[in-house]
Amino acid sequence: MITLYEHSEKRIGDILRFEAKIHGATIKEPPKEAGKTAAKPKNLFQFGDPDAYKNMTQAEREALTNQMMNRHQMWVMEKKPMGGKQARVG
């Protein structure tokens, strides 16, 4: 479902850029995404070795937890069809 949404958004963007060019607007094209898969970081949501956390203070653990929760929330917003926004009804 998300893939269909992403493709429809890309198509709408292409149509709008085409219409803008017809009317004489100058459009800055985004850079091509060549090598996108190579630049992707590995899975950010894997747990590390428990021994690495053994010597951390409680404040350091909480800071690391908050950092991971922020990453997770941003990831969720990217994957939702509307970016986490509620649809207007009516």
Contacts in CASP RR format, 6 or more apart in sequence:
PFRMAT RR
TARGET T0000
AUTHOR 0000-0000-0000
METHOD contacts of the structure
MODEL  1
MITLYEHSEKRIGDILRFEAKIHGATIKEPPKEAGKTAAKPKNLFQFGDP
DAYKNMTQAEREALTNQMMNRHQMWVMEKKPMGGKQARVG
1 81 0 8 1.000
2 79 0 8 1.000
2 81 0 8 1.000
5 81 0 8 1.000
17 27 0 8 1.000
20 27 0 8 1.000
21 27 0 8 1.000
44 68 0 8 1.000
44 71 0 8 1.000
44 75 0 8 1.000
45 68 0 8 1.000
45 71 0 8 1.000
45 72 0 8 1.000
45 75 0 8 1.000
53 61 0 8 1.000
53 64 0 8 1.000
56 64 0 8 1.000
76 84 0 8 1.000
77 83 0 8 1.000
77 84 0 8 1.000
END
